[in-house]
Amino acid sequence: MEISCEWEVDGRDRRADAYEWLSEVDYARPPIPRPWVFAGSLQLPDGTLAADQTGAVVALVDFPESLLAQSRPFPSRYGELWAEANTPAIPPIGTPVRLVLRPARRRERMVMLDFRGEAYVDGRYVTTADLADLLRLDRQLDPDHVQTLRLHGTLQTDAARLRRELADLGVPREVVRFDCGDAGTVPATRPATQAGSVPVDDGGVGRL
């Protein structure tokens, strides 16, 4: 599912993705948007849903009674929370807000691996686990989707390492294609600051 927020300011309609109202604790930025997963909540003996009793309808952390949740597990213990309110983006308390739920759609993403072997999605650094989560979700929405990962002066060893780590996290090899582009990749025996190239085929996909 996708969740957006709609409200009115001075007679003008405003709309924002729900992730715009959040800020990642580690990076002080809105999270990279991704689908929310229908968790289904828990049915109580009287036939009602636990989410109706606790209010955990949309959860950012691991509440078993939640109706919609994140695709990755996040602890609910204080001090380990991964996100907080992005207060400047949220309208004042008391503002009527409508939550709109829609079927999720796959988003186009620019994914890049830099000369240090670190991954970026739409210009924002991501961990390998976070990248794997995004790739798995996109693949679920579009079983034929293949994500291009652009290499910018990347060591061959770093590109190969990322492919192995993604596979260990459940991302099939065919989900990702490496594109050397103009910068290419650096042979594994050269320093990461030197330009190099690797043999390519299939329209610039490195043999990794």
Secondary structure as GFF3:
##gff-version 3
##sequence-region A 1 208
A	DSSP	beta_strand	2	9	.	.	.	ID=ss1
A	DSSP	beta_strand	12	17	.	.	.	ID=ss2
A	DSSP	three_ten_helix	18	21	.	.	.	ID=ss3
A	DSSP	beta_strand	22	24	.	.	.	ID=ss4
A	DSSP	beta_strand	37	38	.	.	.	ID=ss5
A	DSSP	alpha_helix	50	54	.	.	.	ID=ss6
A	DSSP	beta_strand	68	69	.	.	.	ID=ss7
A	DSSP	beta_strand	83	85	.	.	.	ID=ss8
A	DSSP	three_ten_helix	87	89	.	.	.	ID=ss9
A	DSSP	beta_strand	98	102	.	.	.	ID=ss10
A	DSSP	beta_strand	111	113	.	.	.	ID=ss11
A	DSSP	beta_strand	119	121	.	.	.	ID=ss12
A	DSSP	beta_strand	124	126	.	.	.	ID=ss13
A	DSSP	alpha_helix	128	141	.	.	.	ID=ss14
A	DSSP	beta_strand	147	151	.	.	.	ID=ss15
A	DSSP	beta_strand	154	155	.	.	.	ID=ss16
A	DSSP	alpha_helix	156	168	.	.	.	ID=ss17
A	DSSP	three_ten_helix	173	175	.	.	.	ID=ss18
A	DSSP	beta_strand	176	179	.	.	.	ID=ss19
A	DSSP	beta_strand	185	186	.	.	.	ID=ss20
A	DSSP	beta_strand	200	201	.	.	.	ID=ss21
A	DSSP	beta_strand	205	206	.	.	.	ID=ss22
###
